[in-house]
Amino acid sequence: MIFMRRDVPSVKEVTNVLSQFASMSGLNANCDKTEIFFGGIHPIIKHQILSTTGFFEGKFPFRYLGLPLNSSYNSSDSYYAMLTKIHNVLNQWSTK
């Protein structure tokens, strides 16, 4: 995940850094798998950023590392599956 300010110059700077990284390492961002998530941004600026990067706009909610992420507050029910897995692992560990 990369966080940045919501303006075109910041996005251009990040894409330049990613290009430099790609030229040194040979690892490129896959435009087909990369998404940008926006919050509280003007539609014109959003369009400029998407056309600058070539990435797709992602939609909330989505899962990251197994946890649901969205633009608002998560309830305790959102974490139930993760807490159950942790609880089960701890129970197995304590029986050993």
Jmol script that loads the backbone (N, CA, C; Angstrom):
load data "model"
ATOM      1  N   MET A   1       0.840  -1.168   0.000  1.00  0.00           N
ATOM      2  CA  MET A   1       0.000   0.000   0.000  1.00  0.00           C
ATOM      3  C   MET A   1       0.887   1.233   0.000  1.00  0.00           C
ATOM      4  N   ILE A   2       0.484   2.177  -0.784  1.00  0.00           N
ATOM      5  CA  ILE A   2       1.178   3.461  -0.842  1.00  0.00           C
ATOM      6  C   ILE A   2       0.137   4.545  -0.590  1.00  0.00           C
ATOM      7  N   PHE A   3       0.424   5.410   0.354  1.00  0.00           N
ATOM      8  CA  PHE A   3      -0.466   6.522   0.654  1.00  0.00           C
ATOM      9  C   PHE A   3       0.176   7.804   0.138  1.00  0.00           C
ATOM     10  N   MET A   4      -0.660   8.681  -0.416  1.00  0.00           N
ATOM     11  CA  MET A   4      -0.137   9.947  -0.925  1.00  0.00           C
ATOM     12  C   MET A   4      -1.204  11.024  -0.861  1.00  0.00           C
ATOM     13  N   ARG A   5      -0.748  12.249  -1.056  1.00  0.00           N
ATOM     14  CA  ARG A   5      -1.703  13.357  -1.100  1.00  0.00           C
ATOM     15  C   ARG A   5      -2.561  13.227  -2.334  1.00  0.00           C
ATOM     16  N   ARG A   6      -3.708  13.850  -2.298  1.00  0.00           N
ATOM     17  CA  ARG A   6      -4.666  13.706  -3.402  1.00  0.00           C
ATOM     18  C   ARG A   6      -4.547  14.835  -4.406  1.00  0.00           C
ATOM     19  N   ASP A   7      -3.340  14.993  -4.947  1.00  0.00           N
ATOM     20  CA  ASP A   7      -3.148  15.956  -6.027  1.00  0.00           C
ATOM     21  C   ASP A   7      -2.259  15.328  -7.095  1.00  0.00           C
ATOM     22  N   VAL A   8      -2.359  15.852  -8.300  1.00  0.00           N
ATOM     23  CA  VAL A   8      -1.668  15.271  -9.444  1.00  0.00           C
ATOM     24  C   VAL A   8      -0.141  15.324  -9.287  1.00  0.00           C
ATOM     25  N   PRO A   9       0.461  16.430  -8.814  1.00  0.00           N
ATOM     26  CA  PRO A   9       1.927  16.437  -8.657  1.00  0.00           C
ATOM     27  C   PRO A   9       2.436  15.337  -7.705  1.00  0.00           C
ATOM     28  N   SER A  10       1.717  15.082  -6.624  1.00  0.00           N
ATOM     29  CA  SER A  10       2.131  14.015  -5.702  1.00  0.00           C
ATOM     30  C   SER A  10       2.064  12.660  -6.371  1.00  0.00           C
ATOM     31  N   VAL A  11       1.022  12.423  -7.139  1.00  0.00           N
ATOM     32  CA  VAL A  11       0.864  11.146  -7.838  1.00  0.00           C
ATOM     33  C   VAL A  11       1.970  10.988  -8.883  1.00  0.00           C
ATOM     34  N   LYS A  12       2.300  12.048  -9.589  1.00  0.00           N
ATOM     35  CA  LYS A  12       3.379  11.981 -10.574  1.00  0.00           C
ATOM     36  C   LYS A  12       4.708  11.658  -9.900  1.00  0.00           C
ATOM     37  N   GLU A  13       4.941  12.233  -8.737  1.00  0.00           N
ATOM     38  CA  GLU A  13       6.185  11.959  -8.007  1.00  0.00           C
ATOM     39  C   GLU A  13       6.262  10.492  -7.589  1.00  0.00           C
ATOM     40  N   VAL A  14       5.154   9.947  -7.104  1.00  0.00           N
ATOM     41  CA  VAL A  14       5.138   8.538  -6.709  1.00  0.00           C
ATOM     42  C   VAL A  14       5.339   7.642  -7.930  1.00  0.00           C
ATOM     43  N   THR A  15       4.708   7.959  -9.046  1.00  0.00           N
ATOM     44  CA  THR A  15       4.903   7.139 -10.244  1.00  0.00           C
ATOM     45  C   THR A  15       6.343   7.229 -10.744  1.00  0.00           C
ATOM     46  N   ASN A  16       6.983   8.391 -10.577  1.00  0.00           N
ATOM     47  CA  ASN A  16       8.402   8.510 -10.938  1.00  0.00           C
ATOM     48  C   ASN A  16       9.266   7.620 -10.057  1.00  0.00           C
ATOM     49  N   VAL A  17       8.978   7.589  -8.771  1.00  0.00           N
ATOM     50  CA  VAL A  17       9.731   6.726  -7.850  1.00  0.00           C
ATOM     51  C   VAL A  17       9.517   5.259  -8.223  1.00  0.00           C
ATOM     52  N   LEU A  18       8.283   4.885  -8.540  1.00  0.00           N
ATOM     53  CA  LEU A  18       8.014   3.510  -8.958  1.00  0.00           C
ATOM     54  C   LEU A  18       8.749   3.163 -10.250  1.00  0.00           C
ATOM     55  N   SER A  19       8.856   4.111 -11.169  1.00  0.00           N
ATOM     56  CA  SER A  19       9.589   3.886 -12.421  1.00  0.00           C
ATOM     57  C   SER A  19      11.076   3.701 -12.155  1.00  0.00           C
ATOM     58  N   GLN A  20      11.625   4.516 -11.258  1.00  0.00           N
ATOM     59  CA  GLN A  20      13.044   4.368 -10.897  1.00  0.00           C
ATOM     60  C   GLN A  20      13.292   3.007 -10.240  1.00  0.00           C
ATOM     61  N   PHE A  21      12.389   2.608  -9.360  1.00  0.00           N
ATOM     62  CA  PHE A  21      12.504   1.300  -8.724  1.00  0.00           C
ATOM     63  C   PHE A  21      12.466   0.191  -9.765  1.00  0.00           C
ATOM     64  N   ALA A  22      11.559   0.326 -10.742  1.00  0.00           N
ATOM     65  CA  ALA A  22      11.439  -0.680 -11.793  1.00  0.00           C
ATOM     66  C   ALA A  22      12.709  -0.752 -12.636  1.00  0.00           C
ATOM     67  N   SER A  23      13.300   0.389 -12.943  1.00  0.00           N
ATOM     68  CA  SER A  23      14.517   0.374 -13.769  1.00  0.00           C
ATOM     69  C   SER A  23      15.696  -0.237 -13.021  1.00  0.00           C
ATOM     70  N   MET A  24      15.724  -0.110 -11.702  1.00  0.00           N
ATOM     71  CA  MET A  24      16.832  -0.675 -10.926  1.00  0.00           C
ATOM     72  C   MET A  24      16.617  -2.145 -10.585  1.00  0.00           C
ATOM     73  N   SER A  25      15.370  -2.528 -10.355  1.00  0.00           N
ATOM     74  CA  SER A  25      15.108  -3.883  -9.870  1.00  0.00           C
ATOM     75  C   SER A  25      14.525  -4.814 -10.930  1.00  0.00           C
ATOM     76  N   GLY A  26      13.934  -4.254 -11.962  1.00  0.00           N
ATOM     77  CA  GLY A  26      13.261  -5.071 -12.956  1.00  0.00           C
ATOM     78  C   GLY A  26      11.850  -5.464 -12.551  1.00  0.00           C
ATOM     79  N   LEU A  27      11.385  -4.961 -11.406  1.00  0.00           N
ATOM     80  CA  LEU A  27      10.033  -5.269 -10.920  1.00  0.00           C
ATOM     81  C   LEU A  27       9.106  -4.115 -11.255  1.00  0.00           C
ATOM     82  N   ASN A  28       8.040  -4.412 -11.983  1.00  0.00           N
ATOM     83  CA  ASN A  28       7.092  -3.384 -12.401  1.00  0.00           C
ATOM     84  C   ASN A  28       5.739  -3.596 -11.745  1.00  0.00           C
ATOM     85  N   ALA A  29       5.038  -2.487 -11.501  1.00  0.00           N
ATOM     86  CA  ALA A  29       3.663  -2.578 -11.015  1.00  0.00           C
ATOM     87  C   ALA A  29       2.788  -3.084 -12.152  1.00  0.00           C
ATOM     88  N   ASN A  30       1.932  -4.024 -11.843  1.00  0.00           N
ATOM     89  CA  ASN A  30       1.017  -4.578 -12.833  1.00  0.00           C
ATOM     90  C   ASN A  30      -0.233  -3.701 -12.881  1.00  0.00           C
ATOM     91  N   CYS A  31      -0.382  -2.950 -13.969  1.00  0.00           N
ATOM     92  CA  CYS A  31      -1.517  -2.021 -14.089  1.00  0.00           C
ATOM     93  C   CYS A  31      -2.860  -2.734 -14.063  1.00  0.00           C
ATOM     94  N   ASP A  32      -2.888  -3.998 -14.474  1.00  0.00           N
ATOM     95  CA  ASP A  32      -4.140  -4.744 -14.486  1.00  0.00           C
ATOM     96  C   ASP A  32      -4.572  -5.178 -13.086  1.00  0.00           C
ATOM     97  N   LYS A  33      -3.626  -5.215 -12.156  1.00  0.00           N
ATOM     98  CA  LYS A  33      -3.928  -5.665 -10.800  1.00  0.00           C
ATOM     99  C   LYS A  33      -3.848  -4.544  -9.762  1.00  0.00           C
ATOM    100  N   THR A  34      -3.466  -3.356 -10.177  1.00  0.00           N
ATOM    101  CA  THR A  34      -3.278  -2.245  -9.249  1.00  0.00           C
ATOM    102  C   THR A  34      -4.505  -1.350  -9.248  1.00  0.00           C
ATOM    103  N   GLU A  35      -4.955  -0.998  -8.051  1.00  0.00           N
ATOM    104  CA  GLU A  35      -6.131  -0.138  -7.919  1.00  0.00           C
ATOM    105  C   GLU A  35      -5.787   1.060  -7.044  1.00  0.00           C
ATOM    106  N   ILE A  36      -6.471   2.161  -7.322  1.00  0.00           N
ATOM    107  CA  ILE A  36      -6.336   3.372  -6.515  1.00  0.00           C
ATOM    108  C   ILE A  36      -7.670   3.607  -5.822  1.00  0.00           C
ATOM    109  N   PHE A  37      -7.599   3.896  -4.534  1.00  0.00           N
ATOM    110  CA  PHE A  37      -8.798   4.167  -3.748  1.00  0.00           C
ATOM    111  C   PHE A  37      -8.801   5.638  -3.374  1.00  0.00           C
ATOM    112  N   PHE A  38      -9.925   6.294  -3.599  1.00  0.00           N
ATOM    113  CA  PHE A  38     -10.048   7.717  -3.363  1.00  0.00           C
ATOM    114  C   PHE A  38     -11.002   7.981  -2.208  1.00  0.00           C
ATOM    115  N   GLY A  39     -10.756   9.064  -1.519  1.00  0.00           N
ATOM    116  CA  GLY A  39     -11.671   9.516  -0.484  1.00  0.00           C
ATOM    117  C   GLY A  39     -11.771  11.022  -0.501  1.00  0.00           C
ATOM    118  N   GLY A  40     -12.964  11.540  -0.743  1.00  0.00           N
ATOM    119  CA  GLY A  40     -13.202  12.977  -0.703  1.00  0.00           C
ATOM    120  C   GLY A  40     -12.401  13.761  -1.724  1.00  0.00           C
ATOM    121  N   ILE A  41     -12.446  13.330  -2.961  1.00  0.00           N
ATOM    122  CA  ILE A  41     -11.664  14.003  -4.001  1.00  0.00           C
ATOM    123  C   ILE A  41     -12.589  14.443  -5.135  1.00  0.00           C
ATOM    124  N   HIS A  42     -12.279  15.570  -5.720  1.00  0.00           N
ATOM    125  CA  HIS A  42     -13.084  16.107  -6.810  1.00  0.00           C
ATOM    126  C   HIS A  42     -13.000  15.180  -8.024  1.00  0.00           C
ATOM    127  N   PRO A  43     -14.116  14.946  -8.721  1.00  0.00           N
ATOM    128  CA  PRO A  43     -14.115  14.014  -9.865  1.00  0.00           C
ATOM    129  C   PRO A  43     -13.117  14.370 -10.973  1.00  0.00           C
ATOM    130  N   ILE A  44     -12.880  15.642 -11.201  1.00  0.00           N
ATOM    131  CA  ILE A  44     -11.933  16.036 -12.253  1.00  0.00           C
ATOM    132  C   ILE A  44     -10.519  15.622 -11.871  1.00  0.00           C
ATOM    133  N   ILE A  45     -10.148  15.858 -10.610  1.00  0.00           N
ATOM    134  CA  ILE A  45      -8.814  15.462 -10.146  1.00  0.00           C
ATOM    135  C   ILE A  45      -8.691  13.943 -10.154  1.00  0.00           C
ATOM    136  N   LYS A  46      -9.755  13.260  -9.768  1.00  0.00           N
ATOM    137  CA  LYS A  46      -9.760  11.789  -9.797  1.00  0.00           C
ATOM    138  C   LYS A  46      -9.481  11.291 -11.210  1.00  0.00           C
ATOM    139  N   HIS A  47     -10.146  11.879 -12.204  1.00  0.00           N
ATOM    140  CA  HIS A  47      -9.944  11.483 -13.601  1.00  0.00           C
ATOM    141  C   HIS A  47      -8.503  11.754 -14.038  1.00  0.00           C
ATOM    142  N   GLN A  48      -7.943  12.902 -13.638  1.00  0.00           N
ATOM    143  CA  GLN A  48      -6.560  13.232 -13.991  1.00  0.00           C
ATOM    144  C   GLN A  48      -5.588  12.217 -13.395  1.00  0.00           C
ATOM    145  N   ILE A  49      -5.815  11.827 -12.146  1.00  0.00           N
ATOM    146  CA  ILE A  49      -4.933  10.859 -11.484  1.00  0.00           C
ATOM    147  C   ILE A  49      -5.027   9.499 -12.162  1.00  0.00           C
ATOM    148  N   LEU A  50      -6.237   9.064 -12.477  1.00  0.00           N
ATOM    149  CA  LEU A  50      -6.411   7.769 -13.132  1.00  0.00           C
ATOM    150  C   LEU A  50      -5.768   7.760 -14.515  1.00  0.00           C
ATOM    151  N   SER A  51      -5.878   8.848 -15.255  1.00  0.00           N
ATOM    152  CA  SER A  51      -5.274   8.889 -16.588  1.00  0.00           C
ATOM    153  C   SER A  51      -3.754   9.006 -16.500  1.00  0.00           C
ATOM    154  N   THR A  52      -3.233   9.629 -15.447  1.00  0.00           N
ATOM    155  CA  THR A  52      -1.786   9.747 -15.264  1.00  0.00           C
ATOM    156  C   THR A  52      -1.156   8.397 -14.952  1.00  0.00           C
ATOM    157  N   THR A  53      -1.810   7.615 -14.114  1.00  0.00           N
ATOM    158  CA  THR A  53      -1.227   6.349 -13.658  1.00  0.00           C
ATOM    159  C   THR A  53      -1.563   5.167 -14.554  1.00  0.00           C
ATOM    160  N   GLY A  54      -2.752   5.159 -15.151  1.00  0.00           N
ATOM    161  CA  GLY A  54      -3.193   4.004 -15.921  1.00  0.00           C
ATOM    162  C   GLY A  54      -3.773   2.908 -15.045  1.00  0.00           C
ATOM    163  N   PHE A  55      -3.941   3.182 -13.751  1.00  0.00           N
ATOM    164  CA  PHE A  55      -4.500   2.199 -12.826  1.00  0.00           C
ATOM    165  C   PHE A  55      -6.013   2.313 -12.807  1.00  0.00           C
ATOM    166  N   PHE A  56      -6.657   1.304 -12.235  1.00  0.00           N
ATOM    167  CA  PHE A  56      -8.109   1.287 -12.115  1.00  0.00           C
ATOM    168  C   PHE A  56      -8.521   1.885 -10.772  1.00  0.00           C
ATOM    169  N   GLU A  57      -9.755   2.377 -10.713  1.00  0.00           N
ATOM    170  CA  GLU A  57     -10.294   2.869  -9.443  1.00  0.00           C
ATOM    171  C   GLU A  57     -10.867   1.696  -8.658  1.00  0.00           C
ATOM    172  N   GLY A  58     -10.408   1.539  -7.431  1.00  0.00           N
ATOM    173  CA  GLY A  58     -10.912   0.490  -6.558  1.00  0.00           C
ATOM    174  C   GLY A  58     -12.166   0.948  -5.832  1.00  0.00           C
ATOM    175  N   LYS A  59     -12.939   0.009  -5.374  1.00  0.00           N
ATOM    176  CA  LYS A  59     -14.186   0.305  -4.657  1.00  0.00           C
ATOM    177  C   LYS A  59     -14.132  -0.271  -3.253  1.00  0.00           C
ATOM    178  N   PHE A  60     -14.663   0.459  -2.303  1.00  0.00           N
ATOM    179  CA  PHE A  60     -14.796  -0.014  -0.925  1.00  0.00           C
ATOM    180  C   PHE A  60     -16.080  -0.805  -0.794  1.00  0.00           C
ATOM    181  N   PRO A  61     -16.200  -1.753   0.082  1.00  0.00           N
ATOM    182  CA  PRO A  61     -15.132  -2.315   0.915  1.00  0.00           C
ATOM    183  C   PRO A  61     -14.328  -3.353   0.142  1.00  0.00           C
ATOM    184  N   PHE A  62     -13.104  -3.606   0.615  1.00  0.00           N
ATOM    185  CA  PHE A  62     -12.271  -4.663   0.065  1.00  0.00           C
ATOM    186  C   PHE A  62     -11.489  -5.293   1.214  1.00  0.00           C
ATOM    187  N   ARG A  63     -10.853  -6.413   0.938  1.00  0.00           N
ATOM    188  CA  ARG A  63     -10.109  -7.119   1.978  1.00  0.00           C
ATOM    189  C   ARG A  63      -8.618  -6.916   1.749  1.00  0.00           C
ATOM    190  N   TYR A  64      -7.902  -6.647   2.825  1.00  0.00           N
ATOM    191  CA  TYR A  64      -6.455  -6.513   2.793  1.00  0.00           C
ATOM    192  C   TYR A  64      -5.899  -7.332   3.936  1.00  0.00           C
ATOM    193  N   LEU A  65      -5.047  -8.296   3.618  1.00  0.00           N
ATOM    194  CA  LEU A  65      -4.498  -9.222   4.608  1.00  0.00           C
ATOM    195  C   LEU A  65      -5.608  -9.916   5.391  1.00  0.00           C
ATOM    196  N   GLY A  66      -6.707 -10.195   4.708  1.00  0.00           N
ATOM    197  CA  GLY A  66      -7.808 -10.913   5.315  1.00  0.00           C
ATOM    198  C   GLY A  66      -8.774 -10.062   6.107  1.00  0.00           C
ATOM    199  N   LEU A  67      -8.489  -8.763   6.245  1.00  0.00           N
ATOM    200  CA  LEU A  67      -9.374  -7.885   7.010  1.00  0.00           C
ATOM    201  C   LEU A  67     -10.169  -6.995   6.072  1.00  0.00           C
ATOM    202  N   PRO A  68     -11.448  -6.790   6.377  1.00  0.00           N
ATOM    203  CA  PRO A  68     -12.243  -5.899   5.536  1.00  0.00           C
ATOM    204  C   PRO A  68     -11.859  -4.439   5.792  1.00  0.00           C
ATOM    205  N   LEU A  69     -11.611  -3.709   4.733  1.00  0.00           N
ATOM    206  CA  LEU A  69     -11.314  -2.284   4.839  1.00  0.00           C
ATOM    207  C   LEU A  69     -12.401  -1.508   4.119  1.00  0.00           C
ATOM    208  N   ASN A  70     -12.833  -0.435   4.732  1.00  0.00           N
ATOM    209  CA  ASN A  70     -13.788   0.452   4.081  1.00  0.00           C
ATOM    210  C   ASN A  70     -13.509   1.869   4.527  1.00  0.00           C
ATOM    211  N   SER A  71     -14.260   2.792   4.017  1.00  0.00           N
ATOM    212  CA  SER A  71     -13.996   4.200   4.305  1.00  0.00           C
ATOM    213  C   SER A  71     -14.699   4.684   5.565  1.00  0.00           C
ATOM    214  N   SER A  72     -15.388   3.800   6.245  1.00  0.00           N
ATOM    215  CA  SER A  72     -16.070   4.192   7.475  1.00  0.00           C
ATOM    216  C   SER A  72     -15.647   3.252   8.604  1.00  0.00           C
ATOM    217  N   TYR A  73     -16.238   3.405   9.738  1.00  0.00           N
ATOM    218  CA  TYR A  73     -15.908   2.633  10.932  1.00  0.00           C
ATOM    219  C   TYR A  73     -16.289   1.169  10.752  1.00  0.00           C
ATOM    220  N   ASN A  74     -15.400   0.285  11.166  1.00  0.00           N
ATOM    221  CA  ASN A  74     -15.686  -1.152  11.132  1.00  0.00           C
ATOM    222  C   ASN A  74     -16.312  -1.575  12.457  1.00  0.00           C
ATOM    223  N   SER A  75     -17.333  -2.379  12.392  1.00  0.00           N
ATOM    224  CA  SER A  75     -17.944  -2.906  13.612  1.00  0.00           C
ATOM    225  C   SER A  75     -17.145  -4.119  14.082  1.00  0.00           C
ATOM    226  N   SER A  76     -17.419  -4.566  15.287  1.00  0.00           N
ATOM    227  CA  SER A  76     -16.713  -5.737  15.818  1.00  0.00           C
ATOM    228  C   SER A  76     -17.033  -6.988  15.013  1.00  0.00           C
ATOM    229  N   ASP A  77     -18.189  -7.028  14.364  1.00  0.00           N
ATOM    230  CA  ASP A  77     -18.542  -8.172  13.516  1.00  0.00           C
ATOM    231  C   ASP A  77     -17.591  -8.318  12.332  1.00  0.00           C
ATOM    232  N   SER A  78     -16.988  -7.211  11.891  1.00  0.00           N
ATOM    233  CA  SER A  78     -16.063  -7.254  10.762  1.00  0.00           C
ATOM    234  C   SER A  78     -14.832  -8.083  11.082  1.00  0.00           C
ATOM    235  N   TYR A  79     -14.477  -8.145  12.351  1.00  0.00           N
ATOM    236  CA  TYR A  79     -13.259  -8.837  12.759  1.00  0.00           C
ATOM    237  C   TYR A  79     -13.530 -10.209  13.369  1.00  0.00           C
ATOM    238  N   TYR A  80     -14.764 -10.665  13.327  1.00  0.00           N
ATOM    239  CA  TYR A  80     -15.123 -11.918  13.975  1.00  0.00           C
ATOM    240  C   TYR A  80     -14.328 -13.106  13.419  1.00  0.00           C
ATOM    241  N   ALA A  81     -14.209 -13.197  12.096  1.00  0.00           N
ATOM    242  CA  ALA A  81     -13.502 -14.332  11.486  1.00  0.00           C
ATOM    243  C   ALA A  81     -12.032 -14.339  11.902  1.00  0.00           C
ATOM    244  N   MET A  82     -11.397 -13.172  11.899  1.00  0.00           N
ATOM    245  CA  MET A  82      -9.995 -13.099  12.288  1.00  0.00           C
ATOM    246  C   MET A  82      -9.818 -13.456  13.762  1.00  0.00           C
ATOM    247  N   LEU A  83     -10.676 -12.943  14.617  1.00  0.00           N
ATOM    248  CA  LEU A  83     -10.573 -13.239  16.043  1.00  0.00           C
ATOM    249  C   LEU A  83     -10.812 -14.714  16.324  1.00  0.00           C
ATOM    250  N   THR A  84     -11.707 -15.343  15.582  1.00  0.00           N
ATOM    251  CA  THR A  84     -11.953 -16.772  15.742  1.00  0.00           C
ATOM    252  C   THR A  84     -10.706 -17.573  15.367  1.00  0.00           C
ATOM    253  N   LYS A  85     -10.036 -17.194  14.272  1.00  0.00           N
ATOM    254  CA  LYS A  85      -8.811 -17.887  13.872  1.00  0.00           C
ATOM    255  C   LYS A  85      -7.731 -17.734  14.934  1.00  0.00           C
ATOM    256  N   ILE A  86      -7.559 -16.550  15.466  1.00  0.00           N
ATOM    257  CA  ILE A  86      -6.553 -16.313  16.509  1.00  0.00           C
ATOM    258  C   ILE A  86      -6.886 -17.129  17.745  1.00  0.00           C
ATOM    259  N   HIS A  87      -8.147 -17.129  18.112  1.00  0.00           N
ATOM    260  CA  HIS A  87      -8.578 -17.882  19.284  1.00  0.00           C
ATOM    261  C   HIS A  87      -8.289 -19.375  19.111  1.00  0.00           C
ATOM    262  N   ASN A  88      -8.578 -19.913  17.930  1.00  0.00           N
ATOM    263  CA  ASN A  88      -8.318 -21.332  17.665  1.00  0.00           C
ATOM    264  C   ASN A  88      -6.832 -21.655  17.718  1.00  0.00           C
ATOM    265  N   VAL A  89      -6.002 -20.796  17.158  1.00  0.00           N
ATOM    266  CA  VAL A  89      -4.555 -21.022  17.187  1.00  0.00           C
ATOM    267  C   VAL A  89      -4.042 -20.999  18.620  1.00  0.00           C
ATOM    268  N   LEU A  90      -4.512 -20.048  19.412  1.00  0.00           N
ATOM    269  CA  LEU A  90      -4.083 -19.970  20.808  1.00  0.00           C
ATOM    270  C   LEU A  90      -4.538 -21.195  21.603  1.00  0.00           C
ATOM    271  N   ASN A  91      -5.734 -21.685  21.343  1.00  0.00           N
ATOM    272  CA  ASN A  91      -6.218 -22.892  22.018  1.00  0.00           C
ATOM    273  C   ASN A  91      -5.354 -24.099  21.655  1.00  0.00           C
ATOM    274  N   GLN A  92      -5.010 -24.240  20.363  1.00  0.00           N
ATOM    275  CA  GLN A  92      -4.162 -25.352  19.948  1.00  0.00           C
ATOM    276  C   GLN A  92      -2.782 -25.233  20.583  1.00  0.00           C
ATOM    277  N   TRP A  93      -2.258 -24.044  20.650  1.00  0.00           N
ATOM    278  CA  TRP A  93      -0.934 -23.809  21.229  1.00  0.00           C
ATOM    279  C   TRP A  93      -0.933 -24.136  22.717  1.00  0.00           C
ATOM    280  N   SER A  94      -1.997 -23.732  23.417  1.00  0.00           N
ATOM    281  CA  SER A  94      -2.024 -23.964  24.858  1.00  0.00           C
ATOM    282  C   SER A  94      -2.188 -25.441  25.208  1.00  0.00           C
ATOM    283  N   THR A  95      -2.800 -26.247  24.323  1.00  0.00           N
ATOM    284  CA  THR A  95      -2.950 -27.671  24.602  1.00  0.00           C
ATOM    285  C   THR A  95      -1.643 -28.427  24.377  1.00  0.00           C
ATOM    286  N   LYS A  96      -0.736 -27.857  23.601  1.00  0.00           N
ATOM    287  CA  LYS A  96       0.545 -28.504  23.372  1.00  0.00           C
ATOM    288  C   LYS A  96       1.435 -28.250  24.564  1.00  0.00           C
TER     289      LYS A  96
END
end "model"
wireframe off; spacefill off
backbone 0.3
color backbone group
